[in-house]
Amino acid sequence: MLIEKEIFGREALNVIACEGWQRVERPKTYKQWQVRNLRAGFDQIPLDREMVTGAIQRVRSNYHKDFVIDEDSRWLLQGWKGGIIYALSAWKPA
């Protein structure tokens, strides 16, 4: 409930109720960020396999069933009830 209230609630309010200069955030997907970073001259670094595997195992065994962690195209995705909350990756200048 805390995640839904503090993260999704604020984002939903921002998207639904705010337009123009009042709108604080205009979120982009991690795939949009990937394209922007590549165009800006960065190369994506592969995630450490042991770190990803360990994180996934810990989340699956210790966290709420609706909290999800997964990997997609060198991004570590953290989500709640099917929605992505955070997408983490590593980049270096090309």
C-alpha positions in Angstrom: 0.0 0.0 0.0 2.9 2.3 0.8 4.4 1.8 -2.7 1.0 2.4 -4.4 0.3 5.5 -2.4 3.8 7.2 -2.4 5.0 6.2 -5.9 2.0 5.4 -8.1 -0.4 7.9 -6.4 1.9 10.9 -7.0 2.6 9.8 -10.6 -1.1 9.3 -11.3 -2.1 12.6 -9.8 0.6 14.3 -11.9 -0.6 12.7 -15.1 -4.3 13.0 -14.5 -4.6 16.4 -12.8 -1.7 18.5 -14.0 -1.1 19.9 -17.4 1.2 22.6 -18.9 3.6 24.2 -16.4 1.9 22.5 -13.4 2.9 19.0 -14.7 6.2 18.1 -12.9 7.1 14.9 -14.6 6.8 13.5 -18.1 8.1 10.0 -17.7 9.8 8.1 -20.5 10.1 4.3 -20.7 13.4 2.6 -20.2 13.5 1.7 -23.9 13.1 5.4 -24.8 16.0 6.2 -22.5 18.1 3.5 -24.2 17.6 5.1 -27.6 18.4 8.6 -26.1 21.6 7.3 -24.5 22.8 5.5 -27.6 22.2 8.6 -29.7 24.1 10.7 -27.1 27.2 8.5 -27.7 27.0 6.0 -24.8 27.4 2.3 -24.8 25.4 0.1 -22.4 27.5 -2.1 -20.1 26.2 -5.6 -19.4 24.9 -6.2 -15.9 26.9 -8.4 -13.6 25.3 -11.9 -13.9 25.9 -12.9 -10.2 24.4 -9.6 -9.0 21.3 -10.0 -11.2 20.8 -13.6 -10.3 21.2 -12.9 -6.5 18.8 -10.0 -6.6 16.2 -12.0 -8.4 16.5 -14.9 -6.0 16.3 -12.6 -2.9 13.3 -10.8 -4.2 11.4 -14.0 -5.1 12.1 -15.6 -1.7 11.8 -12.5 0.7 9.4 -10.0 -0.8 5.7 -9.6 -1.5 4.6 -11.7 -4.5 3.4 -8.6 -6.4 6.9 -7.0 -6.3 8.8 -8.2 -9.3 12.4 -8.0 -10.5 13.5 -9.0 -13.9 16.0 -8.3 -16.6 15.4 -7.0 -20.2 18.0 -5.9 -22.7 20.7 -5.2 -20.1 18.2 -3.4 -17.8 17.3 -4.5 -14.3 13.6 -3.9 -13.9 11.8 -3.4 -10.6 8.0 -3.5 -10.7 4.8 -3.7 -8.7 1.7 -5.5 -9.8 2.8 -5.7 -13.5 4.0 -2.0 -13.7 7.6 -1.0 -14.0 8.7 1.3 -11.2 12.4 1.5 -11.8 14.7 0.4 -14.6 18.4 0.3 -13.8 21.4 0.1 -16.2 25.0 1.0 -16.6 26.5 3.1 -19.4 29.9 4.4 -20.5 31.0 6.9 -23.1 31.5 5.4 -26.5 
